[in-house]
Each structure stands twice: as C-alpha cells, then as structure tokens.
Amino acid sequence: MRYTGAEVLWECLIREGVDVVWAYPGGAALPLFDALAKYPQIHHVLVRHEQAAAHAADGYARATGKVGVCLATSGPGATNLVTGIATAIMDSVPVVAVTAQVADSVIGTDAFQEINITGITLPITKHNYLVRQGKDLARILREAFFLARTGRPGPVLVDVPKDILTAPCEFHYPERVSRPGYRPVVRSAPYQIQRAVQVITGARRPVVLAGHGVHIATAWEELRLFAERINAPVVSTLLGLSAISADHPLCLGMAGMHGVAWANLAVQNADLLIALGMRMDDRFTGSLPHFAPEAKLLHVDIDPAEIGKRVPAFLPMVGDVRLVLEALTAGLPELDHRDWLAQVATYRQRHPLDVHAQGALPPQEVIRMLHEVTGGEAVLVSDVGQHQMWVAQHYRFRRVNSFFTSGGLGTMGYSVPAALGVQVAHPAEPVWVVVGDGSVQMNLQELATIVQEHLPIKIVIMNNGYLGMVRQWQELFHGARYIGTPISGPDFVQLAASYGIPGRRVDRTEDLKPAFATAREADGPYLLDCRVAEDENVYPMVRPGTSNTDFVEDPRGRAQEA
Ligand SMILES: Cc1ncc(C[n+]2csc(CCOP(=O)(O)OP(=O)(O)O)c2C)c(N)n1
C-alpha cells in the first residue's frame, strides 16, 4: 500500500502507541493536518502557542512515562518550541518534536518561513534529524522514539520537508532499531553491587538522595523497600519530590538552596550518600568544597556523564535505578541506624519549618491549605519562583510521581501548558496548578485550550504583585532596589471568566478553606487568585556560593525565640 509522507508519519506514531499530539498548524505542516483526518485514533490538541505544545508533551510524558509528542510548522512555529525542548532536555523528559520544513529543493535559500531548526536545537536535543528522503522517514521516526525513551530520556526532533510530506512514500516500519554506538547500560556489574553492599553495610550515617531518575525508572516501590532495609533517611532533589511518601518516617523532604534545614543537615553530616538518578545540581549541593565533607558518594545514574561531573564518586554505578535498587536490596541485610535517625530527628526539632509570616494572607498558608483540601494526594504542577519553593517545602506529597515542575531550566510559563498534558494523563481527577502572577502571564493563552478540551484544571495564582523570587534576591543582595520586579496584571478572575472559567479572589487566610473547597468541588476548571503578602521571602535559604550548613532561617522565627 502506498502512503504519502504525512500518512507514514501518522502510521508510525500509531505504532508507537501515540494517542495525543499537541500541535499548531501552518503552511509547511498543512499536509500533516490534512492527513490527520484519516487517523481519528489520534487526538489532536490545538494549543494556542507552540511553546505550550512542547510543555504539554513534556507534562504528559512525565506523568505517563510515555513519549510526549508535539508538532509545529516551519520557521516561527519551530522556534517557538525551543524553550519547551530545552526544558525537556534539562529534566530528561522523553519528547518527540516534529517540525515541518520548507521543501527540500529550497532549503538554504532563506525561503519563506525557513529556519535551520536542527542547527538551533542541536545542543538541546538528545538527537535530531532532518529527513532528506521519504524512504528514511519511518526508520527515523522509529529511532526518534527509541532514543527519546531509552537510557537517559530526552527530546528528539524530527524535521520533515513539506515535499516529503506530500510525495508518495514507501512504508516499512522497521522491527528493530540499529544504532550500534548507542547501548545504555542498565544493569550494574555484579562486583559493583557487591562492593556497594559492603560500603552501605559499613556506613554509620547513610543518606539516600532521591532524584528525578527514581520517577523515570518507576523505582518508587524499590526505593521504599531499599530505604526500609537499610533504615536510612531519604532526601529529595526538587524533581525527586514525591518519590517516596512524605508521610513515610524515613522521608526528610527536599535539600538544597531552599531545602528544609533538617534535610540539609542530614546530608552535610552523612558519612555515605547513596545518590539515585540525580546530578548534583548546584542548587542542591551549595558550595562544592563544603558539600557533605565527610561523605563517600555512591552514585547511581544511567548516564555515565553525570557520575563524577560535579562531585567525585567513591563508587560509580551506571545503571537503571530500579534494577540497581532491586539488586542492592536483595544483597543487603537489615541495618540499624537508630542513633543516626535520632540525630536527624533533633535537626528537625531544632529547625522546624514554622510559618512566621504576618499579614492577611501568608503564601505558605495557601500551600498548606492546598495540602489540607487535597489530603496530600493531589497531582500538582508548579511554575517557577518563590511559589515553587513553598510548594516544595509545605506540600507534603503522599502519592508517588505527583509533582511536576521545571527544575533544570527553571522555565517560567511551564505550569499551565504542562498541566494540559498532566491532566490528559490523569483524566479521572483534577490537576492543580500553583503559579505566580508573573509566571502565569507567560502562557495565559492556554486558558482557551483548557476550556476547549474540557480539562478540569484548578489554577491557584500566588499573586504577590512581584516577580517574587527575583525581588527576594534584590532585597538580599542588591540593596533592596526593586528594579524590574513589581509586576501588574489583569484581574485574573475576570480574565478567567472571559474564557469561561469560573474563579474567585482570596484575600484573607480565613477565606482559604471555603475557596479551595469550591475549587475542588467545581465540575470543570477553576481559578483562585490568592492575593498573598507581597514582601514574603522563602526561608530557609542557603546564600549562593555558601555551604548548605549555613542556611539562613526566617529572622522573625529567631526573634520570637529570643
Ligand atoms: C522564562 C523565564 N524568565 C525569567 C526567569 C527568571 N525568574 C525566576 S523566578 C522569577 C520570578 C517569578 O515570579 P512569579 O511567577 O510571580 O513567582 P513568585 O516568585 O512571585 O512566586 C523570574 C523572573 C525564569 N526563571 N524564566
């Protein structure tokens, strides 16, 4: 049977199990949209901006573990994907981005809407392709999906010239992928497992560090069993949150620049760090020379390039976190770290995460109320800024893989479009978005997509009238000169209403509970515009370049103690 290139593309996507595509049309992409009519099994979501297509595909991928797919036309459509693709590579998210390109015969002539998107995305994709012949299309798509999801996942871009999309095209979907140079190691060697068992058994103050790799490897259960076997506390990175229930007695929460004090102290006083699928990001380690000075590092990652990149590993272990944990737990006896856990408990007693904020509506209370009304079971997407850190600190995730945010790139504008994908992945329950008044103004147009797709997304705006995180740095490090950070916005409740989304403004703590209950009970989407205190800072905070032991706590708390 003969197909056009466009049909081959959809046939390949169906064979890859794709049922939703986040896309925006244009001239070069027209044949793809035209052919889509023949493939009702693929649901096309018309986002309102290509950046949102990439974030939605990313959110869908994080929530399902499947490859997310976005599609854009040539030129500006393709360049609008760039921030979303960069977000995905920084957080190791499997996305296939398809871009239409101008016809092969005019490539290189500055044709209308021609842009070298493979050149632009070379450093931000795991791999990318410009398809030059129709006969290569199926093989390339097969490879693209394979590369995106295997090993350390990441985005792959496939650029397809329009003439290839329209021309008749042979279709043979390859059974196997042949990439001889690409063989991710998934199982660590048995002698390494033995060595690791020895090192872990010999430790007195071990700490497990759970990174995004725990989610990617779906190793939640294995993590819990491992931690319980060795009775070691578990500390998370930002993206490692929700790897283990916050209610678990061994779960300490997040360490790093805005980590909770007791988690940082546990890491800093450990004699062994067992790092699982995390990359020792600078926001996590603080000053490297001061990072966990007494600890040996046992570093497990599927990407050998991450091991020893920032912190030398005493024992490198390349492999899939789930398989490594399984092997380790099988080889380990139950260990007793009563004294160490008692010491960690004193860190928590001495440095509790109390809220000292005054004013009508402290932002931390908004997150605590969100936790209360959702019982810690929400599927939650956060944007980037202070509100993101308050979520990380105050929302106690009880359910695995329930928190989605842009960690590595810190992309403002991520949350609303990513929530589209997360909501499609979780159709049976509402997805909650926590977003600043700055971040929400970066992809507001997606409110229309929410309505068109009947997605019951609940949006909580932490509206402080500032680009709060930057304002905080100005206060602390730039003489409180607030230049470029006071930010105005629309009346978000009225704006939402104009899209057909009901909402409510919240000004006082006592109004939080009924407002959140209304949002939760609402049938469809709902927006809460929470007017939080404008000059609140995120504490604790480790000043950039200093040791994670030297965290600064809320001065109002210290004043109360004195
Ligand atoms: C696309 C993008 N531009 C700029 C920044 C730098 N930045 C980080 S946090 C932040 C402020 C976020 O403000 P808002 O969304 O209102 O959240 P808040 O910090 O007030 O909670 C800015 C500008 C960024 N992370 N991403």
The ligand as an SDF file (V2000), in Angstrom:
LIG
                    3D

 26 27  0  0  0  0  0  0  0  0999 V2000
   11.3160   32.3520   31.2250 C   0  0  0  0  0  0  0  0  0  0  0  0
   11.9680   32.8690   32.4620 C   0  0  0  0  0  0  0  0  0  0  0  0
   12.3170   34.1700   32.5560 N   0  0  0  0  0  0  0  0  0  0  0  0
   12.8980   34.6380   33.6750 C   0  0  0  0  0  0  0  0  0  0  0  0
   13.1630   33.8100   34.7270 C   0  0  0  0  0  0  0  0  0  0  0  0
   13.8360   34.3430   35.9970 C   0  0  0  0  0  0  0  0  0  0  0  0
   12.9340   34.2120   37.1360 N   0  0  0  0  0  0  0  0  0  0  0  0
   12.9920   33.1910   38.0240 C   0  0  0  0  0  0  0  0  0  0  0  0
   11.8220   33.2500   39.1860 S   0  0  0  0  0  0  0  0  0  0  0  0
   11.2160   34.6830   38.5780 C   0  0  0  0  0  0  0  0  0  0  0  0
   10.0450   35.3670   39.2150 C   0  0  0  0  0  0  0  0  0  0  0  0
    8.8050   34.5540   39.1650 C   0  0  0  0  0  0  0  0  0  0  0  0
    7.7440   35.3870   39.5370 O   0  0  0  0  0  0  0  0  0  0  0  0
    6.3090   34.8370   39.8130 P   0  0  0  0  0  0  0  0  0  0  0  0
    5.8850   33.9150   38.7380 O   0  0  0  0  0  0  0  0  0  0  0  0
    5.4090   35.9750   40.0800 O   0  0  0  0  0  0  0  0  0  0  0  0
    6.5050   33.9260   41.0950 O   0  0  0  0  0  0  0  0  0  0  0  0
    6.9570   34.3070   42.5850 P   0  0  0  0  0  0  0  0  0  0  0  0
    8.4440   34.1980   42.6400 O   0  0  0  0  0  0  0  0  0  0  0  0
    6.4810   35.7010   42.8810 O   0  0  0  0  0  0  0  0  0  0  0  0
    6.3020   33.2710   43.4270 O   0  0  0  0  0  0  0  0  0  0  0  0
   11.9400   35.1010   37.4520 C   0  0  0  0  0  0  0  0  0  0  0  0
   11.6900   36.3420   36.6950 C   0  0  0  0  0  0  0  0  0  0  0  0
   12.8160   32.4540   34.5720 C   0  0  0  0  0  0  0  0  0  0  0  0
   13.0570   31.5480   35.5130 N   0  0  0  0  0  0  0  0  0  0  0  0
   12.2030   32.0200   33.4510 N   0  0  0  0  0  0  0  0  0  0  0  0
  1  2  1  0
  2  3  1  0
  2 26  2  0
  3  4  2  0
  4  5  1  0
  5  6  1  0
  5 24  2  0
  6  7  1  0
  7  8  2  0
  7 22  1  0
  8  9  1  0
  9 10  1  0
 10 11  1  0
 10 22  2  0
 11 12  1  0
 12 13  1  0
 13 14  1  0
 14 15  2  0
 14 16  1  0
 14 17  1  0
 17 18  1  0
 18 19  2  0
 18 20  1  0
 18 21  1  0
 22 23  1  0
 24 25  1  0
 24 26  1  0
M  CHG  1   7   1
M  END
$$$$
